[in-house]
Amino acid sequence: MDARSRRRFLGICLGGVLAGAGATVLYPLVSYLAPRRGSGGGSKVTIPAADVPEGAAKFFEYNGKTAVVIRQKNGALVALSAVCTHLGCVVQWQKEKEEFLCPCHGGRFNAAGLVLGGPPPKPLESIPVAAVNGIITVG
Ligand code: FES
């Protein structure tokens, strides 16, 4: 192998190594930044109705953010963004009180998402929800 062939061979090897390193760095970055797709993260999410008994809340991923569906004690379903409208913390469901509590600054919302107290300036964002044949569809 002469010097020219060796340089060409080393150039090809270096190019392959750099391409692999670039893909290793870029793939996770692009995956993280790209909108989520598929069940659980798309514009419509399906949940078995049995997963949300009366008085319970089920949290899930909706369009890249945390959302929640609640079955109130009267049987009505409500789907809401679980992102607090104050500074964006994820609210927690207080089953015994039937309200949401924000762990960051004590914001409180009722089961319909309306502000009960604390600093949140507006209600939790409402999301369309329907239940057909034992399947809850949100979105
Ligand atoms: S972020 Fe929820 S009350 Fe401040």
Backbone and ligand atoms as CSV (ligand in chain L), in Angstrom:
chain,resi,resn,atom,element,x,y,z
A,1,MET,N,N,0.860,-1.175,0.000
A,1,MET,CA,C,0.000,0.000,0.000
A,1,MET,C,C,0.903,1.234,0.000
A,2,ASP,N,N,0.740,2.078,-0.989
A,2,ASP,CA,C,1.563,3.279,-1.034
A,2,ASP,C,C,0.983,4.379,-0.143
A,3,ALA,N,N,1.712,5.488,-0.001
A,3,ALA,CA,C,1.305,6.571,0.914
A,3,ALA,C,C,-0.032,7.168,0.517
A,4,ARG,N,N,-0.297,7.263,-0.765
A,4,ARG,CA,C,-1.545,7.875,-1.249
A,4,ARG,C,C,-2.749,6.984,-0.904
A,5,SER,N,N,-2.593,5.693,-1.119
A,5,SER,CA,C,-3.667,4.739,-0.797
A,5,SER,C,C,-3.930,4.708,0.700
A,6,ARG,N,N,-2.838,4.767,1.466
A,6,ARG,CA,C,-2.969,4.745,2.922
A,6,ARG,C,C,-3.721,5.993,3.407
A,7,ARG,N,N,-3.381,7.160,2.833
A,7,ARG,CA,C,-4.083,8.397,3.200
A,7,ARG,C,C,-5.573,8.315,2.853
A,8,ARG,N,N,-5.854,7.759,1.685
A,8,ARG,CA,C,-7.257,7.633,1.260
A,8,ARG,C,C,-8.005,6.682,2.199
A,9,PHE,N,N,-7.358,5.562,2.528
A,9,PHE,CA,C,-7.971,4.589,3.445
A,9,PHE,C,C,-8.233,5.222,4.815
A,10,LEU,N,N,-7.248,5.950,5.323
A,10,LEU,CA,C,-7.422,6.605,6.627
A,10,LEU,C,C,-8.515,7.676,6.568
A,11,GLY,N,N,-8.597,8.367,5.437
A,11,GLY,CA,C,-9.653,9.367,5.267
A,11,GLY,C,C,-11.029,8.732,5.303
A,12,ILE,N,N,-11.184,7.593,4.657
A,12,ILE,CA,C,-12.478,6.888,4.657
A,12,ILE,C,C,-12.817,6.422,6.078
A,13,CYS,N,N,-11.818,5.865,6.790
A,13,CYS,CA,C,-12.042,5.409,8.173
A,13,CYS,C,C,-12.442,6.576,9.068
A,14,LEU,N,N,-11.734,7.695,8.957
A,14,LEU,CA,C,-12.036,8.866,9.777
A,14,LEU,C,C,-13.433,9.399,9.467
A,15,GLY,N,N,-13.800,9.417,8.186
A,15,GLY,CA,C,-15.143,9.863,7.798
A,15,GLY,C,C,-16.213,8.980,8.421
A,16,GLY,N,N,-15.995,7.673,8.414
A,16,GLY,CA,C,-16.957,6.743,9.018
A,16,GLY,C,C,-17.085,6.958,10.512
A,17,VAL,N,N,-15.957,7.159,11.171
A,17,VAL,CA,C,-15.980,7.392,12.618
A,17,VAL,C,C,-16.720,8.690,12.933
A,18,LEU,N,N,-16.450,9.754,12.184
A,18,LEU,CA,C,-17.112,11.038,12.419
A,18,LEU,C,C,-18.612,10.952,12.131
A,19,ALA,N,N,-19.001,10.229,11.075
A,19,ALA,CA,C,-20.424,10.071,10.760
A,19,ALA,C,C,-21.138,9.320,11.896
A,20,GLY,N,N,-20.505,8.281,12.414
A,20,GLY,CA,C,-21.093,7.519,13.532
A,20,GLY,C,C,-21.212,8.373,14.788
A,21,ALA,N,N,-20.162,9.143,15.066
A,21,ALA,CA,C,-20.210,10.001,16.262
A,21,ALA,C,C,-21.288,11.063,16.119
A,22,GLY,N,N,-21.416,11.633,14.907
A,22,GLY,CA,C,-22.449,12.639,14.668
A,22,GLY,C,C,-23.836,12.066,14.859
A,23,ALA,N,N,-24.071,10.862,14.310
A,23,ALA,CA,C,-25.387,10.227,14.458
A,23,ALA,C,C,-25.669,9.910,15.922
A,24,THR,N,N,-24.640,9.500,16.656
A,24,THR,CA,C,-24.799,9.178,18.080
A,24,THR,C,C,-25.216,10.400,18.883
A,25,VAL,N,N,-24.699,11.557,18.519
A,25,VAL,CA,C,-25.034,12.789,19.229
A,25,VAL,C,C,-26.374,13.345,18.747
A,26,LEU,N,N,-26.609,13.356,17.450
A,26,LEU,CA,C,-27.801,14.012,16.895
A,26,LEU,C,C,-29.091,13.222,17.110
A,27,TYR,N,N,-29.041,11.887,17.022
A,27,TYR,CA,C,-30.282,11.114,17.118
A,27,TYR,C,C,-31.025,11.371,18.439
A,28,PRO,N,N,-30.360,11.264,19.595
A,28,PRO,CA,C,-31.101,11.532,20.839
A,28,PRO,C,C,-31.602,12.973,20.915
A,29,LEU,N,N,-30.831,13.908,20.389
A,29,LEU,CA,C,-31.240,15.315,20.430
A,29,LEU,C,C,-32.500,15.532,19.581
A,30,VAL,N,N,-32.504,14.987,18.367
A,30,VAL,CA,C,-33.671,15.132,17.477
A,30,VAL,C,C,-34.864,14.384,18.070
A,31,SER,N,N,-34.638,13.208,18.626
A,31,SER,CA,C,-35.730,12.436,19.242
A,31,SER,C,C,-36.346,13.197,20.404
A,32,TYR,N,N,-35.506,13.883,21.175
A,32,TYR,CA,C,-36.000,14.630,22.336
A,32,TYR,C,C,-36.820,15.834,21.899
A,33,LEU,N,N,-36.372,16.518,20.864
A,33,LEU,CA,C,-37.026,17.756,20.448
A,33,LEU,C,C,-38.249,17.536,19.565
A,34,ALA,N,N,-38.316,16.407,18.860
A,34,ALA,CA,C,-39.433,16.160,17.947
A,34,ALA,C,C,-40.713,15.891,18.735
A,35,PRO,N,N,-41.891,16.307,18.192
A,35,PRO,CA,C,-43.155,16.013,18.871
A,35,PRO,C,C,-43.358,14.505,18.993
A,36,ARG,N,N,-43.954,14.084,20.089
A,36,ARG,CA,C,-44.183,12.656,20.313
A,36,ARG,C,C,-45.361,12.181,19.492
A,37,ARG,N,N,-45.278,10.936,19.069
A,37,ARG,CA,C,-46.340,10.335,18.264
A,37,ARG,C,C,-46.703,8.981,18.864
A,38,GLY,N,N,-47.782,8.389,18.302
A,38,GLY,CA,C,-48.178,7.055,18.721
A,38,GLY,C,C,-49.098,7.085,19.912
A,39,SER,N,N,-49.577,5.910,20.348
A,39,SER,CA,C,-50.535,5.855,21.435
A,39,SER,C,C,-49.920,6.421,22.691
A,40,GLY,N,N,-50.698,7.203,23.395
A,40,GLY,CA,C,-50.223,7.799,24.623
A,40,GLY,C,C,-49.614,9.173,24.451
A,41,GLY,N,N,-49.241,9.556,23.240
A,41,GLY,CA,C,-48.623,10.854,23.103
A,41,GLY,C,C,-49.166,11.674,21.953
A,42,GLY,N,N,-50.097,11.103,21.172
A,42,GLY,CA,C,-50.604,11.786,19.995
A,42,GLY,C,C,-51.744,12.721,20.313
A,43,SER,N,N,-52.450,13.151,19.263
A,43,SER,CA,C,-53.536,14.095,19.457
A,43,SER,C,C,-54.782,13.406,19.999
A,44,LYS,N,N,-54.867,12.083,19.903
A,44,LYS,CA,C,-55.956,11.327,20.530
A,44,LYS,C,C,-55.336,10.202,21.349
A,45,VAL,N,N,-55.867,10.015,22.540
A,45,VAL,CA,C,-55.366,8.969,23.423
A,45,VAL,C,C,-56.544,8.109,23.837
A,46,THR,N,N,-56.372,6.796,23.824
A,46,THR,CA,C,-57.438,5.903,24.274
A,46,THR,C,C,-57.014,5.227,25.574
A,47,ILE,N,N,-57.996,5.103,26.466
A,47,ILE,CA,C,-57.757,4.526,27.788
A,47,ILE,C,C,-58.917,3.579,28.085
A,48,PRO,N,N,-58.661,2.368,28.546
A,48,PRO,CA,C,-59.771,1.493,28.933
A,48,PRO,C,C,-60.580,2.145,30.064
A,49,ALA,N,N,-61.902,2.158,29.907
A,49,ALA,CA,C,-62.762,2.801,30.912
A,49,ALA,C,C,-62.565,2.175,32.295
A,50,ALA,N,N,-62.222,0.889,32.330
A,50,ALA,CA,C,-62.015,0.205,33.612
A,50,ALA,C,C,-60.828,0.786,34.386
A,51,ASP,N,N,-59.935,1.493,33.687
A,51,ASP,CA,C,-58.768,2.097,34.353
A,51,ASP,C,C,-59.135,3.364,35.122
A,52,VAL,N,N,-60.383,3.860,34.918
A,52,VAL,CA,C,-60.782,5.107,35.577
A,52,VAL,C,C,-62.111,4.878,36.311
A,53,PRO,N,N,-62.042,4.215,37.467
A,53,PRO,CA,C,-63.269,4.003,38.233
A,53,PRO,C,C,-63.772,5.310,38.849
A,54,GLU,N,N,-64.971,5.267,39.376
A,54,GLU,CA,C,-65.593,6.455,39.954
A,54,GLU,C,C,-64.684,7.096,41.015
A,55,GLY,N,N,-64.476,8.398,40.910
A,55,GLY,CA,C,-63.665,9.133,41.875
A,55,GLY,C,C,-62.174,9.086,41.595
A,56,ALA,N,N,-61.769,8.298,40.589
A,56,ALA,CA,C,-60.339,8.137,40.309
A,56,ALA,C,C,-59.876,9.057,39.187
A,57,ALA,N,N,-58.575,9.246,39.126
A,57,ALA,CA,C,-57.947,10.038,38.072
A,57,ALA,C,C,-56.853,9.200,37.432
A,58,LYS,N,N,-56.722,9.336,36.126
A,58,LYS,CA,C,-55.649,8.631,35.407
A,58,LYS,C,C,-54.838,9.677,34.655
A,59,PHE,N,N,-53.545,9.714,34.958
A,59,PHE,CA,C,-52.637,10.651,34.293
A,59,PHE,C,C,-52.019,9.964,33.086
A,60,PHE,N,N,-51.767,10.734,32.030
A,60,PHE,CA,C,-51.182,10.184,30.812
A,60,PHE,C,C,-50.501,11.312,30.039
A,61,GLU,N,N,-49.793,10.918,28.994
A,61,GLU,CA,C,-49.087,11.869,28.139
A,61,GLU,C,C,-50.009,12.292,27.009
A,62,TYR,N,N,-50.174,13.586,26.815
A,62,TYR,CA,C,-51.042,14.077,25.741
A,62,TYR,C,C,-50.330,15.229,25.037
A,63,ASN,N,N,-50.003,15.043,23.785
A,63,ASN,CA,C,-49.291,16.058,22.999
A,63,ASN,C,C,-48.043,16.569,23.717
A,64,GLY,N,N,-47.315,15.656,24.313
A,64,GLY,CA,C,-46.043,16.008,24.939
A,64,GLY,C,C,-46.147,16.594,26.331
A,65,LYS,N,N,-47.379,16.667,26.874
A,65,LYS,CA,C,-47.543,17.208,28.221
A,65,LYS,C,C,-48.390,16.254,29.054
A,66,THR,N,N,-48.341,16.407,30.347
A,66,THR,CA,C,-49.123,15.549,31.221
A,66,THR,C,C,-50.575,16.012,31.235
A,67,ALA,N,N,-51.481,15.047,31.092
A,67,ALA,CA,C,-52.919,15.322,31.146
A,67,ALA,C,C,-53.549,14.311,32.092
A,68,VAL,N,N,-54.822,14.539,32.404
A,68,VAL,CA,C,-55.490,13.650,33.353
A,68,VAL,C,C,-56.951,13.510,32.960
A,69,VAL,N,N,-57.489,12.316,33.146
A,69,VAL,CA,C,-58.924,12.101,32.982
A,69,VAL,C,C,-59.463,11.662,34.340
A,70,ILE,N,N,-60.601,12.227,34.707
A,70,ILE,CA,C,-61.225,11.953,36.007
A,70,ILE,C,C,-62.638,11.459,35.755
A,71,ARG,N,N,-63.048,10.440,36.520
A,71,ARG,CA,C,-64.459,10.063,36.513
A,71,ARG,C,C,-65.037,10.555,37.836
A,72,GLN,N,N,-65.889,11.570,37.726
A,72,GLN,CA,C,-66.478,12.145,38.931
A,72,GLN,C,C,-67.440,11.151,39.564
A,73,LYS,N,N,-67.828,11.426,40.797
A,73,LYS,CA,C,-68.702,10.497,41.516
A,73,LYS,C,C,-70.080,10.371,40.865
A,74,ASN,N,N,-70.470,11.383,40.060
A,74,ASN,CA,C,-71.741,11.275,39.332
A,74,ASN,C,C,-71.568,10.522,38.009
A,75,GLY,N,N,-70.364,10.012,37.745
A,75,GLY,CA,C,-70.093,9.223,36.548
A,75,GLY,C,C,-69.565,10.032,35.371
A,76,ALA,N,N,-69.629,11.354,35.454
A,76,ALA,CA,C,-69.176,12.196,34.339
A,76,ALA,C,C,-67.651,12.128,34.192
A,77,LEU,N,N,-67.211,12.129,32.939
A,77,LEU,CA,C,-65.778,12.137,32.646
A,77,LEU,C,C,-65.315,13.558,32.342
A,78,VAL,N,N,-64.131,13.891,32.840
A,78,VAL,CA,C,-63.523,15.189,32.569
A,78,VAL,C,C,-62.066,14.931,32.198
A,79,ALA,N,N,-61.595,15.560,31.127
A,79,ALA,CA,C,-60.179,15.473,30.758
A,79,ALA,C,C,-59.586,16.881,30.790
A,80,LEU,N,N,-58.431,16.979,31.421
A,80,LEU,CA,C,-57.794,18.279,31.625
A,80,LEU,C,C,-56.290,18.171,31.410
A,81,SER,N,N,-55.682,19.287,31.071
A,81,SER,CA,C,-54.238,19.374,31.154
A,81,SER,C,C,-53.893,19.314,32.640
A,82,ALA,N,N,-52.853,18.565,32.995
A,82,ALA,CA,C,-52.444,18.482,34.400
A,82,ALA,C,C,-51.341,19.485,34.708
A,83,VAL,N,N,-51.117,20.407,33.780
A,83,VAL,CA,C,-50.067,21.406,33.950
A,83,VAL,C,C,-50.669,22.650,34.604
A,84,CYS,N,N,-50.177,22.981,35.776
A,84,CYS,CA,C,-50.688,24.127,36.532
A,84,CYS,C,C,-50.520,25.409,35.718
A,85,THR,N,N,-51.544,26.239,35.767
A,85,THR,CA,C,-51.532,27.482,34.983
A,85,THR,C,C,-50.725,28.592,35.662
A,86,HIS,N,N,-50.141,28.309,36.822
A,86,HIS,CA,C,-49.290,29.306,37.473
A,86,HIS,C,C,-47.901,29.251,36.844
A,87,LEU,N,N,-47.101,28.268,37.217
A,87,LEU,CA,C,-45.744,28.182,36.667
A,87,LEU,C,C,-45.435,26.825,36.051
A,88,GLY,N,N,-46.479,26.016,35.796
A,88,GLY,CA,C,-46.276,24.816,34.993
A,88,GLY,C,C,-45.953,23.531,35.722
A,89,CYS,N,N,-46.112,23.451,37.026
A,89,CYS,CA,C,-45.908,22.185,37.724
A,89,CYS,C,C,-47.071,21.241,37.404
A,90,VAL,N,N,-46.862,19.953,37.578
A,90,VAL,CA,C,-47.921,18.966,37.344
A,90,VAL,C,C,-48.733,18.811,38.631
A,91,VAL,N,N,-50.043,18.979,38.513
A,91,VAL,CA,C,-50.923,18.898,39.679
A,91,VAL,C,C,-51.130,17.452,40.107
A,92,GLN,N,N,-51.556,17.273,41.339
A,92,GLN,CA,C,-51.825,15.944,41.895
A,92,GLN,C,C,-53.303,15.844,42.247
A,93,TRP,N,N,-53.876,14.659,42.035
A,93,TRP,CA,C,-55.292,14.435,42.329
A,93,TRP,C,C,-55.443,14.041,43.794
A,94,GLN,N,N,-56.306,14.748,44.516
A,94,GLN,CA,C,-56.613,14.450,45.913
A,94,GLN,C,C,-57.982,13.758,45.931
A,95,LYS,N,N,-57.972,12.436,45.856
A,95,LYS,CA,C,-59.214,11.678,45.682
A,95,LYS,C,C,-60.239,11.980,46.782
A,96,GLU,N,N,-59.774,12.025,48.025
A,96,GLU,CA,C,-60.711,12.223,49.138
A,96,GLU,C,C,-61.382,13.597,49.103
A,97,LYS,N,N,-60.682,14.604,48.588
A,97,LYS,CA,C,-61.247,15.962,48.494
A,97,LYS,C,C,-61.863,16.236,47.130
A,98,GLU,N,N,-61.609,15.346,46.183
A,98,GLU,CA,C,-62.033,15.531,44.783
A,98,GLU,C,C,-61.555,16.867,44.226
A,99,GLU,N,N,-60.268,17.131,44.422
A,99,GLU,CA,C,-59.682,18.339,43.844
A,99,GLU,C,C,-58.209,18.098,43.529
A,100,PHE,N,N,-57.663,19.013,42.729
A,100,PHE,CA,C,-56.249,18.939,42.379
A,100,PHE,C,C,-55.464,19.899,43.256
A,101,LEU,N,N,-54.278,19.458,43.651
A,101,LEU,CA,C,-53.378,20.297,44.420
A,101,LEU,C,C,-52.071,20.425,43.645
A,102,CYS,N,N,-51.612,21.638,43.484
A,102,CYS,CA,C,-50.318,21.849,42.855
A,102,CYS,C,C,-49.256,21.818,43.946
A,103,PRO,N,N,-48.264,20.916,43.849
A,103,PRO,CA,C,-47.273,20.778,44.908
A,103,PRO,C,C,-46.286,21.945,44.976
A,104,CYS,N,N,-46.255,22.780,43.948
A,104,CYS,CA,C,-45.244,23.839,43.916
A,104,CYS,C,C,-45.592,25.025,44.807
A,105,HIS,N,N,-46.823,25.566,44.670
A,105,HIS,CA,C,-47.184,26.760,45.443
A,105,HIS,C,C,-48.571,26.635,46.049
A,106,GLY,N,N,-49.096,25.426,46.099
A,106,GLY,CA,C,-50.376,25.201,46.778
A,106,GLY,C,C,-51.613,25.605,45.989
A,107,GLY,N,N,-51.501,25.762,44.685
A,107,GLY,CA,C,-52.689,26.053,43.875
A,107,GLY,C,C,-53.676,24.888,43.969
A,108,ARG,N,N,-54.971,25.232,43.996
A,108,ARG,CA,C,-56.001,24.193,44.097
A,108,ARG,C,C,-57.031,24.387,42.988
A,109,PHE,N,N,-57.467,23.259,42.411
A,109,PHE,CA,C,-58.457,23.276,41.331
A,109,PHE,C,C,-59.514,22.234,41.665
A,110,ASN,N,N,-60.768,22.490,41.257
A,110,ASN,CA,C,-61.785,21.462,41.464
A,110,ASN,C,C,-61.702,20.422,40.338
A,111,ALA,N,N,-62.589,19.424,40.373
A,111,ALA,CA,C,-62.532,18.324,39.401
A,111,ALA,C,C,-62.825,18.789,37.980
A,112,ALA,N,N,-63.427,19.975,37.825
A,112,ALA,CA,C,-63.662,20.524,36.495
A,112,ALA,C,C,-62.495,21.399,36.040
A,113,GLY,N,N,-61.486,21.565,36.907
A,113,GLY,CA,C,-60.309,22.357,36.562
A,113,GLY,C,C,-60.385,23.809,36.977
A,114,LEU,N,N,-61.490,24.215,37.612
A,114,LEU,CA,C,-61.629,25.619,38.022
A,114,LEU,C,C,-60.776,25.903,39.247
A,115,VAL,N,N,-60.223,27.098,39.314
A,115,VAL,CA,C,-59.343,27.480,40.421
A,115,VAL,C,C,-60.152,27.603,41.711
A,116,LEU,N,N,-59.679,26.926,42.771
A,116,LEU,CA,C,-60.303,27.024,44.103
A,116,LEU,C,C,-59.500,27.939,45.018
A,117,GLY,N,N,-58.193,28.020,44.773
A,117,GLY,CA,C,-57.362,28.857,45.627
A,117,GLY,C,C,-55.911,28.841,45.183
A,118,GLY,N,N,-55.128,29.744,45.767
A,118,GLY,CA,C,-53.706,29.809,45.453
A,118,GLY,C,C,-53.441,30.711,44.266
A,119,PRO,N,N,-52.200,30.700,43.789
A,119,PRO,CA,C,-51.787,31.656,42.756
A,119,PRO,C,C,-52.212,31.364,41.310
A,120,PRO,N,N,-52.711,30.183,40.924
A,120,PRO,CA,C,-53.013,29.974,39.496
A,120,PRO,C,C,-53.979,31.042,38.958
A,121,PRO,N,N,-53.646,31.662,37.817
A,121,PRO,CA,C,-54.466,32.746,37.284
A,121,PRO,C,C,-55.685,32.282,36.502
A,122,LYS,N,N,-55.692,31.023,36.052
A,122,LYS,CA,C,-56.835,30.564,35.250
A,122,LYS,C,C,-57.011,29.050,35.416
A,123,PRO,N,N,-58.150,28.510,34.968
A,123,PRO,CA,C,-58.435,27.078,35.129
A,123,PRO,C,C,-57.457,26.194,34.362
A,124,LEU,N,N,-57.445,24.908,34.717
A,124,LEU,CA,C,-56.690,23.928,33.942
A,124,LEU,C,C,-57.347,23.826,32.568
A,125,GLU,N,N,-56.529,23.645,31.544
A,125,GLU,CA,C,-57.054,23.577,30.178
A,125,GLU,C,C,-57.895,22.315,29.995
A,126,SER,N,N,-59.094,22.484,29.450
A,126,SER,CA,C,-60.004,21.362,29.219
A,126,SER,C,C,-59.655,20.663,27.902
A,127,ILE,N,N,-59.837,19.335,27.857
A,127,ILE,CA,C,-59.558,18.538,26.661
A,127,ILE,C,C,-60.825,17.736,26.358
A,128,PRO,N,N,-61.247,17.651,25.076
A,128,PRO,CA,C,-62.433,16.863,24.747
A,128,PRO,C,C,-62.263,15.398,25.171
A,129,VAL,N,N,-63.345,14.793,25.659
A,129,VAL,CA,C,-63.304,13.397,26.108
A,129,VAL,C,C,-64.637,12.737,25.791
A,130,ALA,N,N,-64.582,11.454,25.422
A,130,ALA,CA,C,-65.800,10.684,25.156
A,130,ALA,C,C,-65.527,9.238,25.527
A,131,ALA,N,N,-66.581,8.517,25.895
A,131,ALA,CA,C,-66.448,7.092,26.218
A,131,ALA,C,C,-67.449,6.309,25.383
A,132,VAL,N,N,-66.948,5.317,24.632
A,132,VAL,CA,C,-67.802,4.467,23.804
A,132,VAL,C,C,-67.318,3.027,23.956
A,133,ASN,N,N,-68.257,2.133,24.253
A,133,ASN,CA,C,-67.945,0.691,24.343
A,133,ASN,C,C,-66.751,0.393,25.261
A,134,GLY,N,N,-66.709,1.042,26.399
A,134,GLY,CA,C,-65.653,0.750,27.363
A,134,GLY,C,C,-64.304,1.363,27.056
A,135,ILE,N,N,-64.254,2.244,26.080
A,135,ILE,CA,C,-62.992,2.911,25.736
A,135,ILE,C,C,-63.187,4.418,25.862
A,136,ILE,N,N,-62.308,5.047,26.627
A,136,ILE,CA,C,-62.316,6.510,26.772
A,136,ILE,C,C,-61.367,7.062,25.721
A,137,THR,N,N,-61.858,8.007,24.939
A,137,THR,CA,C,-61.024,8.684,23.945
A,137,THR,C,C,-60.862,10.135,24.357
A,138,VAL,N,N,-59.617,10.552,24.495
A,138,VAL,CA,C,-59.303,11.924,24.895
A,138,VAL,C,C,-58.656,12.616,23.697
A,139,GLY,N,N,-59.154,13.805,23.382
A,139,GLY,CA,C,-58.560,14.589,22.286
A,139,GLY,C,C,-59.491,14.735,21.114
L,1,FES,S1,S,-46.958,26.234,39.735
L,1,FES,FE1,FE,-48.871,25.596,40.512
L,1,FES,S2,S,-49.288,26.975,42.073
L,1,FES,FE2,FE,-47.420,27.666,41.287
